[in-house]
Amino acid sequence: MISPKAQKAAVVVIVLLLLLCLSFGGYGLFLHLTYDEDAVVAENVNKEKYFDGKLWFYNDQGVLLGTYTCDTENCDIGKDTVDDDAYALDSYKPAESDYLPIINDRYVFIHDGEGESLFLYDIVNDMAYKTNRYNSVKNYGVGIADNDFIVSNDNNQYGVLNLTSNPYLFISINYNFIGLPNDLDENGQVISDYFVTLQDGYWNIIDRNQAVLTQGITDEIVDFNGESIIVLNSEEYYRLVDYNGRDRLSESFKALSFIGRYLNCTTLDNEFYLYDITTNQEVSERYMISPTDEVLTSVDPNNNIVISINGTVMETITG
């Protein structure tokens, strides 16, 4: 027979067990009622660009800036489109098309849905500018100075967008083409003080205020330097003209390019020479070359111009 003392102890144990079960049951009920599905979505531990139906944006230190919830599976960060090869402009040529960057840890170009049109997304404010779509966005792979981006619409009209702070279209989308010459600043970005444009059959150089600096040029602009512009005519010959389209040199050339204040000139008779555009004089000997010859001009540490043909130094011009 169980003693009263043992019976009392058994009752205490049973009560404690009941209380413990009730505690675990209540906590389980609490977890069930407070379960937040969004809060327990698997984290993007591998920092993938597209994960769980979203685009994920990180800064250079790997810190998450924000996400964009995609409407479709055809959703990605936009790619740089450099279309300058359609024209003669001597612009920077990236090795391959790459994804456009995140600008100031805030803006990014996205495509989401049918086609490849892009829109701007504000990561900080979770705002998608879907009503303003771009057929292409260009920053030459290395970036354009001042956070500029050359954009085009569905009608292949071009303008320039600045993203330093709030989006600002400082050159209106009103041109058949806009490009920049191959001139990089100390940060390795393309300088954007002046733009080469095509509009209604005329090539021009414009500044950041859309002031037109040239007139009457129908041949494609290749490059410009000071008061001189290299153009390519319909016969595939190069000419040197001023800002009014008038010839600065009487002859046409097979090849023409700037190196500082000088011109690398290859005549229609396959003669190569160096020309000083500030003094309007030839400053080197003339060299007969063949189409297979490699002619190179370079600047040495003393700012002299060195002319080499097929690896052999032919002449050094005092800078």
Contacts in CASP RR format, 6 or more apart in sequence:
PFRMAT RR
TARGET T0000
AUTHOR 0000-0000-0000
METHOD contacts of the structure
MODEL  1
MISPKAQKAAVVVIVLLLLLCLSFGGYGLFLHLTYDEDAVVAENVNKEKY
FDGKLWFYNDQGVLLGTYTCDTENCDIGKDTVDDDAYALDSYKPAESDYL
PIINDRYVFIHDGEGESLFLYDIVNDMAYKTNRYNSVKNYGVGIADNDFI
VSNDNNQYGVLNLTSNPYLFISINYNFIGLPNDLDENGQVISDYFVTLQD
GYWNIIDRNQAVLTQGITDEIVDFNGESIIVLNSEEYYRLVDYNGRDRLS
ESFKALSFIGRYLNCTTLDNEFYLYDITTNQEVSERYMISPTDEVLTSVD
PNNNIVISINGTVMETITG
2 10 0 8 1.000
41 52 0 8 1.000
42 52 0 8 1.000
44 51 0 8 1.000
44 52 0 8 1.000
44 56 0 8 1.000
47 56 0 8 1.000
47 58 0 8 1.000
47 62 0 8 1.000
48 56 0 8 1.000
49 55 0 8 1.000
49 56 0 8 1.000
49 76 0 8 1.000
49 77 0 8 1.000
50 56 0 8 1.000
50 70 0 8 1.000
50 75 0 8 1.000
50 76 0 8 1.000
53 69 0 8 1.000
53 70 0 8 1.000
53 75 0 8 1.000
54 67 0 8 1.000
54 68 0 8 1.000
54 69 0 8 1.000
54 70 0 8 1.000
55 67 0 8 1.000
55 68 0 8 1.000
55 70 0 8 1.000
55 75 0 8 1.000
55 76 0 8 1.000
55 77 0 8 1.000
55 110 0 8 1.000
56 64 0 8 1.000
56 66 0 8 1.000
56 67 0 8 1.000
57 64 0 8 1.000
57 65 0 8 1.000
57 66 0 8 1.000
57 67 0 8 1.000
57 68 0 8 1.000
57 102 0 8 1.000
57 108 0 8 1.000
57 123 0 8 1.000
58 64 0 8 1.000
58 65 0 8 1.000
59 65 0 8 1.000
59 102 0 8 1.000
59 105 0 8 1.000
65 102 0 8 1.000
65 105 0 8 1.000
65 106 0 8 1.000
65 123 0 8 1.000
65 124 0 8 1.000
66 123 0 8 1.000
68 75 0 8 1.000
68 108 0 8 1.000
68 110 0 8 1.000
68 112 0 8 1.000
68 121 0 8 1.000
68 123 0 8 1.000
68 126 0 8 1.000
68 128 0 8 1.000
70 112 0 8 1.000
71 112 0 8 1.000
71 113 0 8 1.000
72 112 0 8 1.000
72 113 0 8 1.000
72 114 0 8 1.000
74 111 0 8 1.000
74 112 0 8 1.000
74 113 0 8 1.000
74 114 0 8 1.000
74 115 0 8 1.000
75 110 0 8 1.000
75 111 0 8 1.000
75 112 0 8 1.000
75 113 0 8 1.000
76 110 0 8 1.000
76 111 0 8 1.000
77 99 0 8 1.000
77 100 0 8 1.000
77 108 0 8 1.000
77 109 0 8 1.000
77 110 0 8 1.000
78 99 0 8 1.000
78 100 0 8 1.000
78 109 0 8 1.000
78 110 0 8 1.000
78 111 0 8 1.000
78 118 0 8 1.000
78 137 0 8 1.000
79 97 0 8 1.000
79 98 0 8 1.000
79 99 0 8 1.000
79 100 0 8 1.000
80 94 0 8 1.000
80 97 0 8 1.000
80 98 0 8 1.000
80 99 0 8 1.000
80 100 0 8 1.000
80 137 0 8 1.000
80 138 0 8 1.000
80 139 0 8 1.000
80 140 0 8 1.000
80 141 0 8 1.000
81 97 0 8 1.000
81 136 0 8 1.000
81 137 0 8 1.000
81 138 0 8 1.000
82 91 0 8 1.000
82 93 0 8 1.000
82 94 0 8 1.000
82 97 0 8 1.000
82 138 0 8 1.000
82 140 0 8 1.000
82 141 0 8 1.000
83 136 0 8 1.000
83 138 0 8 1.000
84 91 0 8 1.000
84 93 0 8 1.000
84 179 0 8 1.000
85 93 0 8 1.000
86 177 0 8 1.000
87 177 0 8 1.000
87 198 0 8 1.000
87 220 0 8 1.000
88 220 0 8 1.000
88 221 0 8 1.000
88 222 0 8 1.000
88 231 0 8 1.000
88 232 0 8 1.000
89 179 0 8 1.000
89 181 0 8 1.000
89 196 0 8 1.000
89 220 0 8 1.000
89 221 0 8 1.000
89 222 0 8 1.000
89 223 0 8 1.000
90 181 0 8 1.000
90 182 0 8 1.000
90 222 0 8 1.000
90 223 0 8 1.000
90 230 0 8 1.000
90 257 0 8 1.000
91 140 0 8 1.000
91 179 0 8 1.000
91 180 0 8 1.000
91 181 0 8 1.000
91 182 0 8 1.000
91 190 0 8 1.000
92 140 0 8 1.000
92 141 0 8 1.000
92 142 0 8 1.000
92 180 0 8 1.000
92 182 0 8 1.000
92 184 0 8 1.000
92 190 0 8 1.000
93 182 0 8 1.000
94 140 0 8 1.000
94 141 0 8 1.000
94 142 0 8 1.000
98 141 0 8 1.000
100 108 0 8 1.000
100 109 0 8 1.000
100 137 0 8 1.000
100 139 0 8 1.000
100 149 0 8 1.000
101 108 0 8 1.000
101 139 0 8 1.000
101 143 0 8 1.000
102 108 0 8 1.000
102 123 0 8 1.000
103 147 0 8 1.000
103 163 0 8 1.000
104 147 0 8 1.000
104 163 0 8 1.000
104 164 0 8 1.000
105 123 0 8 1.000
105 124 0 8 1.000
106 122 0 8 1.000
106 123 0 8 1.000
106 124 0 8 1.000
107 120 0 8 1.000
107 121 0 8 1.000
107 122 0 8 1.000
107 123 0 8 1.000
107 163 0 8 1.000
107 167 0 8 1.000
108 120 0 8 1.000
108 121 0 8 1.000
108 123 0 8 1.000
109 118 0 8 1.000
109 119 0 8 1.000
109 120 0 8 1.000
109 121 0 8 1.000
109 134 0 8 1.000
109 137 0 8 1.000
109 149 0 8 1.000
110 118 0 8 1.000
110 119 0 8 1.000
110 120 0 8 1.000
110 121 0 8 1.000
110 128 0 8 1.000
111 117 0 8 1.000
111 118 0 8 1.000
111 119 0 8 1.000
112 119 0 8 1.000
117 133 0 8 1.000
117 134 0 8 1.000
117 135 0 8 1.000
117 154 0 8 1.000
118 133 0 8 1.000
118 134 0 8 1.000
118 135 0 8 1.000
118 136 0 8 1.000
118 137 0 8 1.000
119 128 0 8 1.000
119 129 0 8 1.000
119 130 0 8 1.000
119 131 0 8 1.000
119 132 0 8 1.000
119 133 0 8 1.000
119 134 0 8 1.000
120 128 0 8 1.000
120 129 0 8 1.000
120 132 0 8 1.000
120 163 0 8 1.000
120 167 0 8 1.000
121 127 0 8 1.000
121 128 0 8 1.000
121 129 0 8 1.000
122 128 0 8 1.000
122 129 0 8 1.000
129 167 0 8 1.000
133 153 0 8 1.000
133 154 0 8 1.000
134 151 0 8 1.000
134 152 0 8 1.000
134 153 0 8 1.000
135 152 0 8 1.000
135 153 0 8 1.000
135 154 0 8 1.000
135 156 0 8 1.000
136 151 0 8 1.000
136 152 0 8 1.000
137 149 0 8 1.000
137 150 0 8 1.000
137 151 0 8 1.000
138 149 0 8 1.000
138 150 0 8 1.000
138 151 0 8 1.000
138 179 0 8 1.000
139 148 0 8 1.000
139 149 0 8 1.000
139 150 0 8 1.000
139 190 0 8 1.000
140 180 0 8 1.000
140 190 0 8 1.000
142 184 0 8 1.000
142 188 0 8 1.000
142 189 0 8 1.000
142 190 0 8 1.000
143 189 0 8 1.000
143 190 0 8 1.000
144 150 0 8 1.000
144 180 0 8 1.000
144 189 0 8 1.000
144 190 0 8 1.000
144 192 0 8 1.000
145 185 0 8 1.000
145 187 0 8 1.000
145 189 0 8 1.000
145 190 0 8 1.000
145 191 0 8 1.000
145 192 0 8 1.000
146 162 0 8 1.000
146 164 0 8 1.000
146 192 0 8 1.000
147 162 0 8 1.000
147 163 0 8 1.000
147 164 0 8 1.000
148 160 0 8 1.000
148 161 0 8 1.000
148 162 0 8 1.000
148 192 0 8 1.000
149 160 0 8 1.000
149 161 0 8 1.000
149 162 0 8 1.000
149 163 0 8 1.000
150 158 0 8 1.000
150 159 0 8 1.000
150 160 0 8 1.000
150 161 0 8 1.000
150 178 0 8 1.000
150 179 0 8 1.000
150 180 0 8 1.000
151 158 0 8 1.000
151 159 0 8 1.000
151 160 0 8 1.000
151 161 0 8 1.000
151 173 0 8 1.000
152 158 0 8 1.000
152 159 0 8 1.000
152 173 0 8 1.000
153 173 0 8 1.000
156 176 0 8 1.000
157 173 0 8 1.000
157 174 0 8 1.000
157 175 0 8 1.000
157 176 0 8 1.000
158 173 0 8 1.000
158 174 0 8 1.000
158 175 0 8 1.000
158 176 0 8 1.000
158 177 0 8 1.000
158 178 0 8 1.000
158 197 0 8 1.000
159 169 0 8 1.000
159 171 0 8 1.000
159 172 0 8 1.000
159 173 0 8 1.000
159 174 0 8 1.000
159 175 0 8 1.000
159 178 0 8 1.000
160 169 0 8 1.000
160 170 0 8 1.000
160 171 0 8 1.000
160 178 0 8 1.000
160 192 0 8 1.000
160 195 0 8 1.000
161 167 0 8 1.000
161 168 0 8 1.000
161 169 0 8 1.000
161 170 0 8 1.000
162 168 0 8 1.000
162 169 0 8 1.000
162 170 0 8 1.000
170 208 0 8 1.000
170 210 0 8 1.000
171 178 0 8 1.000
171 195 0 8 1.000
171 206 0 8 1.000
171 208 0 8 1.000
171 210 0 8 1.000
172 210 0 8 1.000
174 199 0 8 1.000
175 197 0 8 1.000
175 198 0 8 1.000
175 199 0 8 1.000
176 197 0 8 1.000
176 198 0 8 1.000
176 199 0 8 1.000
176 200 0 8 1.000
176 201 0 8 1.000
177 196 0 8 1.000
177 197 0 8 1.000
177 198 0 8 1.000
178 195 0 8 1.000
178 196 0 8 1.000
178 197 0 8 1.000
178 198 0 8 1.000
179 195 0 8 1.000
179 196 0 8 1.000
179 197 0 8 1.000
180 190 0 8 1.000
180 191 0 8 1.000
180 192 0 8 1.000
180 195 0 8 1.000
180 196 0 8 1.000
181 196 0 8 1.000
181 223 0 8 1.000
181 224 0 8 1.000
182 190 0 8 1.000
182 223 0 8 1.000
183 190 0 8 1.000
183 191 0 8 1.000
184 190 0 8 1.000
184 191 0 8 1.000
185 191 0 8 1.000
192 208 0 8 1.000
193 207 0 8 1.000
193 208 0 8 1.000
194 205 0 8 1.000
194 206 0 8 1.000
194 207 0 8 1.000
194 213 0 8 1.000
194 224 0 8 1.000
195 205 0 8 1.000
195 206 0 8 1.000
195 207 0 8 1.000
195 208 0 8 1.000
196 203 0 8 1.000
196 204 0 8 1.000
196 205 0 8 1.000
196 221 0 8 1.000
196 224 0 8 1.000
197 203 0 8 1.000
197 204 0 8 1.000
197 205 0 8 1.000
197 206 0 8 1.000
198 204 0 8 1.000
201 218 0 8 1.000
202 215 0 8 1.000
202 216 0 8 1.000
202 217 0 8 1.000
202 218 0 8 1.000
203 214 0 8 1.000
203 217 0 8 1.000
203 218 0 8 1.000
203 219 0 8 1.000
203 220 0 8 1.000
203 221 0 8 1.000
203 231 0 8 1.000
204 212 0 8 1.000
204 213 0 8 1.000
204 214 0 8 1.000
204 215 0 8 1.000
204 217 0 8 1.000
205 212 0 8 1.000
205 213 0 8 1.000
205 214 0 8 1.000
205 221 0 8 1.000
205 224 0 8 1.000
205 229 0 8 1.000
205 243 0 8 1.000
206 212 0 8 1.000
206 213 0 8 1.000
207 213 0 8 1.000
213 243 0 8 1.000
214 229 0 8 1.000
214 243 0 8 1.000
214 244 0 8 1.000
214 245 0 8 1.000
215 243 0 8 1.000
215 244 0 8 1.000
215 245 0 8 1.000
216 244 0 8 1.000
216 245 0 8 1.000
217 229 0 8 1.000
217 231 0 8 1.000
217 241 0 8 1.000
217 245 0 8 1.000
219 231 0 8 1.000
219 232 0 8 1.000
219 233 0 8 1.000
219 234 0 8 1.000
219 239 0 8 1.000
219 241 0 8 1.000
220 231 0 8 1.000
220 232 0 8 1.000
221 229 0 8 1.000
221 230 0 8 1.000
221 231 0 8 1.000
222 229 0 8 1.000
222 230 0 8 1.000
222 231 0 8 1.000
222 232 0 8 1.000
222 238 0 8 1.000
222 256 0 8 1.000
223 229 0 8 1.000
223 230 0 8 1.000
223 257 0 8 1.000
223 258 0 8 1.000
224 230 0 8 1.000
225 258 0 8 1.000
225 260 0 8 1.000
225 261 0 8 1.000
225 277 0 8 1.000
227 242 0 8 1.000
227 243 0 8 1.000
228 240 0 8 1.000
228 241 0 8 1.000
228 242 0 8 1.000
228 248 0 8 1.000
228 258 0 8 1.000
228 277 0 8 1.000
229 240 0 8 1.000
229 241 0 8 1.000
229 242 0 8 1.000
229 243 0 8 1.000
229 245 0 8 1.000
230 238 0 8 1.000
230 239 0 8 1.000
230 240 0 8 1.000
230 256 0 8 1.000
230 257 0 8 1.000
230 258 0 8 1.000
231 238 0 8 1.000
231 239 0 8 1.000
231 240 0 8 1.000
231 241 0 8 1.000
231 245 0 8 1.000
232 238 0 8 1.000
232 239 0 8 1.000
233 239 0 8 1.000
233 252 0 8 1.000
235 252 0 8 1.000
237 252 0 8 1.000
237 253 0 8 1.000
237 254 0 8 1.000
237 268 0 8 1.000
238 252 0 8 1.000
238 253 0 8 1.000
238 254 0 8 1.000
238 255 0 8 1.000
238 256 0 8 1.000
239 247 0 8 1.000
239 249 0 8 1.000
239 252 0 8 1.000
239 253 0 8 1.000
239 256 0 8 1.000
240 247 0 8 1.000
240 248 0 8 1.000
240 249 0 8 1.000
240 256 0 8 1.000
240 263 0 8 1.000
240 277 0 8 1.000
241 247 0 8 1.000
241 248 0 8 1.000
242 248 0 8 1.000
248 277 0 8 1.000
249 275 0 8 1.000
251 267 0 8 1.000
251 268 0 8 1.000
252 268 0 8 1.000
253 265 0 8 1.000
253 266 0 8 1.000
253 267 0 8 1.000
253 268 0 8 1.000
254 266 0 8 1.000
254 267 0 8 1.000
254 268 0 8 1.000
254 270 0 8 1.000
255 264 0 8 1.000
255 265 0 8 1.000
255 266 0 8 1.000
256 263 0 8 1.000
256 264 0 8 1.000
256 265 0 8 1.000
256 266 0 8 1.000
257 263 0 8 1.000
257 264 0 8 1.000
258 264 0 8 1.000
259 297 0 8 1.000
259 299 0 8 1.000
259 305 0 8 1.000
260 299 0 8 1.000
261 276 0 8 1.000
261 277 0 8 1.000
261 278 0 8 1.000
262 274 0 8 1.000
262 275 0 8 1.000
262 276 0 8 1.000
262 277 0 8 1.000
262 283 0 8 1.000
262 297 0 8 1.000
262 305 0 8 1.000
262 317 0 8 1.000
263 274 0 8 1.000
263 275 0 8 1.000
263 276 0 8 1.000
263 277 0 8 1.000
264 272 0 8 1.000
264 274 0 8 1.000
264 295 0 8 1.000
264 297 0 8 1.000
265 272 0 8 1.000
265 273 0 8 1.000
265 274 0 8 1.000
265 275 0 8 1.000
266 272 0 8 1.000
266 289 0 8 1.000
266 295 0 8 1.000
267 273 0 8 1.000
270 288 0 8 1.000
270 289 0 8 1.000
270 290 0 8 1.000
270 291 0 8 1.000
271 286 0 8 1.000
271 287 0 8 1.000
271 288 0 8 1.000
271 289 0 8 1.000
272 286 0 8 1.000
272 287 0 8 1.000
272 289 0 8 1.000
272 295 0 8 1.000
272 307 0 8 1.000
272 309 0 8 1.000
273 282 0 8 1.000
273 284 0 8 1.000
273 285 0 8 1.000
273 286 0 8 1.000
273 287 0 8 1.000
274 282 0 8 1.000
274 283 0 8 1.000
274 284 0 8 1.000
274 297 0 8 1.000
274 305 0 8 1.000
274 307 0 8 1.000
274 317 0 8 1.000
275 281 0 8 1.000
275 282 0 8 1.000
275 283 0 8 1.000
276 282 0 8 1.000
276 283 0 8 1.000
283 317 0 8 1.000
284 307 0 8 1.000
284 315 0 8 1.000
284 317 0 8 1.000
285 314 0 8 1.000
285 315 0 8 1.000
287 295 0 8 1.000
287 307 0 8 1.000
287 309 0 8 1.000
287 314 0 8 1.000
289 295 0 8 1.000
289 309 0 8 1.000
293 309 0 8 1.000
293 310 0 8 1.000
294 309 0 8 1.000
294 310 0 8 1.000
294 311 0 8 1.000
295 307 0 8 1.000
295 308 0 8 1.000
295 309 0 8 1.000
296 307 0 8 1.000
296 308 0 8 1.000
296 309 0 8 1.000
296 311 0 8 1.000
297 305 0 8 1.000
297 306 0 8 1.000
297 307 0 8 1.000
297 308 0 8 1.000
298 305 0 8 1.000
298 306 0 8 1.000
298 308 0 8 1.000
299 305 0 8 1.000
299 306 0 8 1.000
300 306 0 8 1.000
300 316 0 8 1.000
302 319 0 8 1.000
303 319 0 8 1.000
304 316 0 8 1.000
304 317 0 8 1.000
304 318 0 8 1.000
304 319 0 8 1.000
305 316 0 8 1.000
305 317 0 8 1.000
305 319 0 8 1.000
306 313 0 8 1.000
306 315 0 8 1.000
306 316 0 8 1.000
306 317 0 8 1.000
307 313 0 8 1.000
307 314 0 8 1.000
307 315 0 8 1.000
307 316 0 8 1.000
307 317 0 8 1.000
308 314 0 8 1.000
END
